[in-house]
Amino acid sequence: MNVTAPAGTDAATDALREAAAARPTLRTAFLRRSLRHSGLVIGSVTLLVIVAVALAAPLLAPHDPYAQDLAHRLIPPIWQANGTWDHVLGTDKLGRDYLTRLMYGARISLLIGALTVLISGTIGTSLGICAGYFGGRVDSVLSYIVTTRLALPVVLVALASAALVGSSLEGVIVVLGLLLWDRFAVVTRSSTQQIARTDYVAAARAIGCSTPRILVSEILPNILSALIVVATLEMAHAILLEAALSFLGLGVQPPLPSWGLMISEGKQYMFFSPWVIGVPAAALVCLVLAINLVGDGLRDVTAPENRG
C-alpha cells in the first residue's frame, strides 16, 4: 500500500534543503568574520610582508649583511642630509648596510619565535592535556609544576639561564623554549577539562578507543584554535625576550644581524645618530604589533559568541 506524502511536506523539505545549501560553510564563515576584523587584516598583511621579506632576503638585500666598509660608516638614511640611495637606511658603525641587516635580522627573529613556540607549545600542551584529562593526583602534580614556573620571573630566569648555557642562537632558543610553556599548559588544561565531559569523548570511551587516541583525535583538534591564539602571543613574547637578551649581550652574538643586537650596538650613537636605534626598534615594534594583532583577531573571530 503506497502512502502519498502531502504536497506541503515536499515543499517544506525543499525549503529546508535550499536553506541548508544557502548557509555558508564553516570555512567560508570564518573567512567572512576574519575579513571584517580590521585588526586581524592589518596584522596579517603586515606579518605576511615581513615574512616574505625575510624569506627573500638573499634576493632582495642590496649588500652583504657582514661586509664592512669603515670608509662609509654611520652614513645617514636617505631622508636625512648626506644620505645616499646606495644605503637607503644608512650604515652602522662598521659600515654595514642597515637595510640588508634589517632584512636578515627579520629571519633571526622569526626563527627564534617559531622554534620557541614549537618547543614551549609541545611541553605546555602535553602537560595541560594530561592534567585536564586525568585529573586527580596527575592534575595536582602538574598544577604544582605550573604554579612553580609562574612564580619565577621570566626575564631573570632567562638572563641566568642564558649566562649558564652560553650566548648563542641555539642557546637562546632552548632557554626560551623551556621557559614559555606555562600559558600553553594553563589554557590547555582548562579547555581539556571542559571537552573531557562532552558526549563525543564519552562515546569514544564507550566504543573502546585508547586513551592516546582520545587525546590526539578527540581533544587536541578541539583545543587547536585556543592553542593558535596562545602561540601567536607567545611568539611575540619570545621575540621581545630575545631582543632584550641580545641587547644585554646574553643573546645572539655578533656578527649575526639580530635587531636587539643592532639596538645595543647603536646605543652609543643615539644622541648624534638616533636612527641607528630607531630603525631596528621600529622594525621590532611593527613585528610584535603585527603578531599581537593577529593573535587578538584570531581570539575574537574564533570566540563562540562570534560564530553565529
Secondary structure by P-SEA (a helix, b strand, c coil): ccccccaaaaaaaaaaaaaaaacccaaaaaaaaaaacaaaaaaaaaaaaaaaaaaacccccccccccccccccccccccccccccccccccccccccaaaaaaaaaaaaaaaaaaaaaaaaaaaaaaaaaaaaccaaaaaaaaaaaaaaaaccaaaaaaaaaaaacccaaaaaaaaaaccaaaaaaaaaaaaaaaaacaaaaaaaaacccaaaaacccccccaaaaaaaaaaaaaaaaaaaaaaaaaaccccccccccaaaaaaaacccccccccaaaaaaaaaaaaaaaaaaaaaaaaaaacccccc
